[in-house]
Amino acid sequence: MSVGSRRSALAPFRIRNYRFQWPSDLLTSWAFEVETLVLGWYILVETGSVLLLTILASLQYLGTLVAPVLGMVGDRIGHRDLLVVLRLTYTVLASTIVVLALTGHLAPLNVMIIVTVMGLIRSSDLGIRSALLADIMPAEQLVGAISLSRTTQDSARIAGALTGAGLFAVLGIGPIYVGVACFYLTAAILMFCLTRPTKSAAHRAVESQSGSRLLRDLKEGIVYSWNGPAMLAALCVAFLANLTAFPLTNGLLPYIARDIFHTDQTGLGYLSASFALGSLIGSVTLSLASGLRIARLLIGATLAWYTLLLVFVEIRTMPVAMACLVLAGIAQSMSMISAAVILMRTASAHLRGRVMGVRMMVIYGLPIGLLAAGSLIDIIGYSATGSLYAVSGIIAMLAIAIRWRADLWPVHAPANAR
């Protein structure tokens, strides 16, 4: 890598607030990933039910329906302050699991209840951190900053995959959750060290309004999010991906590892890490690239993602499956980063929290897709279900590209601005 490329890739770290937000997001993402893998394996081992596994994964996204509300709260009180509160809450919930595990009172029902509470707020974290990122970064550095920020999630999935499920077998859930709680607490402290971003006149106008306008503000954010053609197209792609793509590499992965590839926690870690490694490669590549036509990249990367998933569901050899997941991860990263960039470029500063709240709300497609997949696998089998999801995704993505062709494909379209 040339000196110029390194400087370009690391340019966001010249901003003081970014130097605190990035490690805070990193620790939070690592804790999220370890929790997802450890609790998923715990439920699968304790109950042996793939349906309960999909229910557990779905509960983690329960809060997507209220994400616009938390986004509105972030627009009013400040995105930094809201993230501090959220991460302190994660610390309390993780500490509760520590106490239950170490005292011998942990049970699948207790886990489900705690995950339900966690799911009400956790889904908003990614959206709020993106809104804060747009607040503190200059517009010309937004693509690189979002790409680097995405590496916090990608590296977390690699670290969680290679350590989470394996450590569960060695240490047990209690000691692991001590580390998770410490990660959350440190992340909250780092976030508190950020300087509050300077508020625009529009921000101050929003804060000066009376509480009776809360519902009107919420409605304004939702309507605004669906108003621009490119923004609406990005939201549709995000919903489609969560409905038909992420279930195969998210909540269903413990089932795929155990029942399809007949492997243990270590094999699960390798599969999860392969997808995350590809995603990390995609994020780093985009952080180094310049002059990209983002909307065109969104279309091409999403279609490539579904094509690779269609191949993955037919593979029964671990090394080949891992290679396929690496390529799928690259395509996934480029697709989702492109959608985020389109939304942040389009949104007004005082509405970014609500826009990203709506973006998080469409993640509700994931629990729907997970629950449907859990039932379909019992009826028609894993391969048929996976193929159905992938083919449906390709058809729907082509429909989106055709419907908003004038806003996504022409070089002169605002969504393709360099």
C-alpha positions in Angstrom: 0.0 0.0 0.0 1.4 3.4 -0.9 2.0 6.2 1.6 -0.7 8.2 -0.1 -3.2 5.3 0.3 -2.4 4.9 4.0 -2.9 8.6 4.6 -6.2 8.5 2.8 -7.4 5.5 4.6 -6.5 6.8 8.1 -7.6 10.4 7.4 -10.7 10.1 9.6 -8.5 9.5 12.7 -7.3 13.1 12.4 -10.6 14.1 13.9 -10.4 13.9 17.7 -14.0 12.6 18.2 -13.5 9.9 15.7 -10.5 8.6 17.6 -12.8 8.0 20.6 -15.9 6.8 18.7 -14.1 4.2 16.6 -12.7 2.2 19.6 -16.0 2.6 21.5 -17.9 1.2 18.5 -15.3 -1.6 18.2 -15.7 -2.8 21.8 -19.5 -2.6 21.5 -19.5 -4.6 18.3 -17.1 -7.2 19.7 -19.4 -7.7 22.7 -22.5 -7.9 20.4 -20.9 -10.6 18.3 -19.7 -12.7 21.3 -23.2 -12.5 22.8 -24.9 -13.6 19.6 -22.7 -16.6 19.1 -22.6 -17.7 22.7 -26.3 -17.4 23.4 -27.2 -19.0 20.1 -25.0 -22.0 20.9 -26.4 -22.1 24.5 -30.0 -22.2 23.3 -29.2 -24.8 20.6 -27.4 -27.1 23.1 -29.9 -26.7 25.9 -33.1 -27.1 23.8 -32.0 -28.8 20.5 -34.6 -26.7 18.7 -33.8 -24.8 15.5 -37.1 -22.9 15.9 -36.1 -21.6 19.3 -32.7 -20.6 17.8 -34.5 -18.5 15.2 -36.8 -17.0 17.8 -33.8 -16.0 19.9 -32.1 -14.4 16.9 -35.4 -12.6 16.1 -35.7 -11.2 19.6 -32.4 -9.4 19.2 -34.1 -7.2 16.5 -37.3 -6.5 18.4 -36.3 -2.9 18.8 -36.2 -2.2 15.1 -39.9 -1.2 15.3 -39.1 1.5 17.8 -35.8 2.6 16.3 -37.2 5.8 14.7 -38.3 6.8 18.2 -34.8 6.4 19.6 -33.5 8.1 16.5 -35.8 11.1 17.3 -34.5 11.1 20.9 -31.0 11.2 19.6 -31.8 14.1 17.4 -33.1 16.0 20.5 -30.7 15.1 23.3 -27.6 14.4 21.1 -26.4 11.2 19.5 -23.4 11.0 21.8 -25.4 11.2 25.0 -27.9 8.6 23.8 -25.1 6.1 22.9 -23.6 6.6 26.4 -27.0 5.7 28.0 -27.5 2.7 25.6 -24.0 1.2 26.3 -24.4 1.6 30.1 -27.7 -0.3 29.8 -25.9 -3.1 27.9 -23.5 -3.3 30.8 -26.3 -3.8 33.3 -28.0 -6.5 31.2 -24.7 -8.4 30.6 -23.9 -8.2 34.4 -27.3 -9.7 35.0 -26.4 -12.8 32.9 -23.1 -13.0 34.8 -24.9 -13.1 38.2 -27.4 -15.7 36.9 -24.7 -17.9 35.4 -22.3 -17.8 38.3 -25.2 -18.6 40.8 -26.5 -21.5 38.7 -29.9 -19.8 37.9 -29.4 -19.3 34.2 -32.0 -21.0 32.0 -33.2 -20.7 28.4 -36.3 -18.7 29.6 -34.1 -16.2 31.5 -31.9 -15.8 28.4 -35.0 -15.2 26.3 -36.2 -12.5 28.6 -32.9 -10.7 28.8 -32.4 -10.8 25.1 -35.9 -9.4 24.6 -35.0 -6.4 26.8 -31.7 -6.0 25.0 -33.4 -6.3 21.6 -35.6 -3.3 22.3 -32.6 -0.9 22.3 -29.7 -2.8 20.6 -31.0 -2.5 17.1 -30.8 1.3 17.3 -27.1 1.4 18.2 -25.8 1.0 14.6 -28.1 3.7 13.3 -27.3 6.2 16.1 -23.5 5.6 15.7 -23.9 6.3 11.9 -25.8 9.5 12.6 -23.1 10.6 15.1 -20.4 9.8 12.5 -22.1 12.1 10.0 -22.2 14.8 12.7 -18.5 14.8 13.4 -17.0 14.0 9.9 -16.5 16.4 7.0 -18.7 15.4 4.0 -15.7 14.7 1.8 -14.4 12.0 4.3 -17.8 10.4 4.9 -17.3 7.3 2.6 -13.9 6.5 4.1 -15.1 7.1 7.7 -18.2 4.9 7.2 -16.0 2.2 5.7 -13.5 2.3 8.6 -16.4 2.3 11.0 -17.8 -0.8 9.4 -14.5 -2.6 10.2 -15.4 -2.4 13.8 -18.3 -4.8 13.1 -16.3 -7.0 10.7 -13.3 -7.4 13.0 -15.8 -8.1 15.8 -17.4 -10.9 13.9 -14.0 -12.4 13.2 -12.9 -12.1 16.9 -16.2 -13.4 18.2 -16.4 -16.2 15.8 -12.9 -17.5 16.6 -13.2 -17.1 20.3 -16.8 -16.8 21.4 -18.2 -20.3 20.8 -14.9 -22.0 21.5 -14.4 -20.2 24.8 -18.0 -21.1 25.7 -17.0 -24.8 25.6 -13.8 -24.1 27.6 -14.7 -21.4 30.2 -18.5 -21.5 30.3 -20.9 -18.6 29.9 -20.2 -16.8 33.2 -16.6 -15.9 32.7 -17.2 -15.0 29.1 -19.9 -12.5 30.1 -17.6 -10.9 32.7 -15.5 -9.8 29.7 -18.6 -8.8 27.7 -19.8 -6.5 30.6 -16.3 -5.0 30.8 -16.3 -4.3 27.0 -19.6 -2.5 27.3 -18.5 -0.4 30.3 -15.3 0.7 28.6 -17.2 1.6 25.4 -19.5 3.8 27.4 -16.6 5.6 29.0 -14.9 6.2 25.6 -18.1 7.5 24.1 -18.5 9.9 27.1 -15.0 11.3 26.2 -16.4 12.6 22.9 -16.9 16.4 22.6 -20.5 17.2 21.8 -20.8 18.0 18.1 -21.7 21.7 17.4 -25.5 21.9 16.8 -26.9 23.6 13.7 -29.7 26.1 13.8 -32.1 23.3 12.7 -31.0 21.2 15.6 -31.6 24.0 18.1 -35.0 24.7 16.5 -36.0 21.1 17.0 -34.9 21.2 20.7 -36.9 24.4 21.3 -40.2 22.8 20.3 -42.6 21.5 23.0 -43.0 17.9 23.9 -46.4 17.9 22.3 -44.7 17.9 18.9 -42.9 14.6 19.6 -45.3 12.5 17.4 -45.3 15.2 14.7 -41.5 15.1 14.7 -41.5 11.3 14.5 -43.9 11.4 11.6 -41.8 14.0 9.9 -38.7 11.8 10.1 -40.5 8.7 8.6 -42.0 10.7 5.8 -38.7 12.4 5.0 -36.9 9.1 4.9 -39.3 7.8 2.3 -39.4 11.0 0.3 -36.3 10.8 -1.8 -36.1 8.2 -4.6 -32.5 7.2 -4.0 -33.1 7.1 -0.2 -36.2 4.9 -0.7 -34.3 2.6 -3.0 -31.5 2.2 -0.4 -34.1 1.4 2.3 -35.8 -1.2 0.1 -32.4 -2.9 -0.6 -31.7 -2.9 3.2 -35.1 -4.5 4.0 -34.6 -7.1 1.2 -31.2 -8.1 2.4 -32.4 -8.5 6.0 -35.4 -10.5 4.9 -33.7 -13.0 2.5 -29.9 -12.7 2.7 -28.8 -12.2 6.3 -30.8 -15.1 7.8 -28.5 -17.6 6.0 -25.3 -16.1 7.5 -26.7 -14.9 10.8 -29.2 -16.6 13.0 -29.2 -19.9 11.1 -25.4 -20.4 11.1 -25.3 -22.5 14.3 -27.9 -24.9 12.7 -25.9 -24.9 9.4 -22.7 -25.7 11.2 -24.1 -28.5 13.4 -26.7 -30.2 11.0 -25.3 -29.5 7.6 -21.6 -29.6 8.0 -21.7 -31.8 11.2 -19.1 -29.7 13.0 -18.8 -28.2 16.6 -18.3 -24.7 18.1 -14.9 -24.5 16.4 -16.4 -25.1 12.9 -19.1 -22.6 13.7 -16.4 -20.1 14.4 -14.6 -20.8 11.2 -17.8 -20.3 9.1 -18.7 -17.1 10.9 -15.2 -15.8 10.7 -15.0 -16.5 6.9 -18.0 -14.3 6.2 -16.7 -11.6 8.5 -13.2 -11.7 6.9 -14.8 -11.1 3.5 -16.8 -8.2 5.0 -13.6 -6.7 6.5 -11.9 -7.0 3.1 -14.8 -5.2 1.5 -14.8 -2.4 4.1 -11.0 -1.8 3.9 -11.2 -1.8 0.1 -13.9 0.9 0.1 -12.0 2.9 2.6 -9.1 3.1 0.1 -11.1 3.6 -3.0 -12.2 6.9 -4.4 -14.4 8.2 -7.1 -16.9 5.3 -6.9 -20.4 5.4 -8.3 -22.0 4.4 -5.1 -25.5 3.6 -6.4 -24.1 1.4 -9.2 -22.0 -0.4 -6.6 -25.1 -1.0 -4.5 -26.8 -2.8 -7.4 -23.9 -4.9 -8.5 -22.7 -5.9 -5.0 -26.2 -6.9 -3.9 -26.7 -9.1 -7.0 -23.3 -10.7 -6.5 -24.1 -11.4 -2.8 -27.3 -13.3 -3.7 -25.5 -15.3 -6.4 -22.9 -16.4 -4.0 -25.5 -17.4 -1.4 -27.2 -19.5 -4.0 -23.9 -21.4 -4.4 -23.3 -21.6 -0.7 -26.5 -23.5 0.2 -25.5 -26.3 -2.2 -22.0 -26.7 -0.8 -21.2 -29.5 1.7 -17.5 -29.2 2.0 -16.2 -26.9 4.8 -13.2 -25.3 3.0 -15.2 -24.6 -0.2 -18.0 -23.2 2.0 -15.6 -20.9 3.8 -14.2 -19.6 0.5 -17.7 -18.9 -0.7 -18.6 -17.1 2.5 -15.5 -14.8 2.2 -16.6 -13.7 -1.3 -20.2 -13.3 0.0 -18.9 -11.2 2.8 -17.0 -8.9 0.4 -20.2 -8.3 -1.6 -22.3 -7.8 1.5 -20.0 -5.2 2.9 -19.9 -3.2 -0.3 -23.7 -3.4 -0.6 -24.5 -2.2 2.9 -21.9 0.5 3.0 -23.2 1.9 -0.3 -26.7 2.0 1.2 -25.5 3.8 4.3 -23.6 6.4 2.3 -26.6 7.1 0.1 -28.7 7.7 3.2 -26.2 9.9 5.0 -25.5 12.0 1.9 -29.2 12.6 1.4 -30.4 13.2 4.9 -30.4 16.7 6.5 -28.2 17.0 9.6 -31.1 17.6 12.1 -33.0 14.5 10.8 -30.1 12.0 10.5 -31.0 10.2 13.7 -34.6 9.6 12.5 -33.4 8.6 9.0 -31.1 6.0 10.5 -33.9 5.0 12.9 -36.0 4.1 9.9 -33.0 2.3 8.4 -32.8 0.2 11.6 -36.5 -0.3 11.4 -36.2 -2.2 8.1 -33.9 -4.7 9.9 -37.2 -6.1 11.1 -37.1 -8.1 7.9 -34.4 -10.2 9.5 -36.5 -11.7 12.3 -39.3 -12.3 9.8 -36.9 -14.0 7.5 -35.5 -16.1 10.3 -38.8 -17.3 11.6 -40.0 -18.1 8.1 -36.8 -20.0 7.4 -37.0 -22.0 10.6 -40.5 -23.2 9.6 -39.6 -23.8 5.9 -36.5 -25.8 6.8 -38.7 -28.3 8.7 -41.1 -28.5 5.7 -38.9 -28.4 2.5 -35.4 -28.7 3.8 -32.4 -26.5 4.1 -31.2 -26.4 0.5 -34.6 -25.6 -0.9 -35.2 -22.9 1.6 -31.8 -21.3 0.9 -32.3 -21.4 -2.8 -35.8 -19.9 -2.5 -34.4 -17.0 -0.5 -31.5 -16.4 -2.8 -33.5 -16.5 -6.1 -36.2 -14.3 -4.5 -33.6 -11.8 -3.5 -32.1 -11.7 -7.1 -35.6 -11.1 -8.6 -36.5 -8.4 -6.1 -33.1 -6.6 -6.5 -33.6 -6.5 -10.2 -37.1 -5.1 -9.7 -35.6 -2.3 -7.5 -32.9 -1.5 -10.0 -35.5 -1.2 -12.8 -38.0 0.7 -10.7 -35.4 3.4 -9.7 -33.2 3.1 -12.7 -33.2 6.9 -13.3 -32.0 7.5 -9.8 -29.5 4.7 -9.4 -27.8 4.0 -12.7 -27.0 7.2 -14.7 -23.5 8.6 -14.1 -25.0 12.0 -13.5 -27.5 10.8 -10.8 -26.9 12.4 -7.4 -26.6 9.0 -5.8 -23.6 8.3 -8.1 -21.8 11.6 -7.3 -18.1 11.1 -6.6 
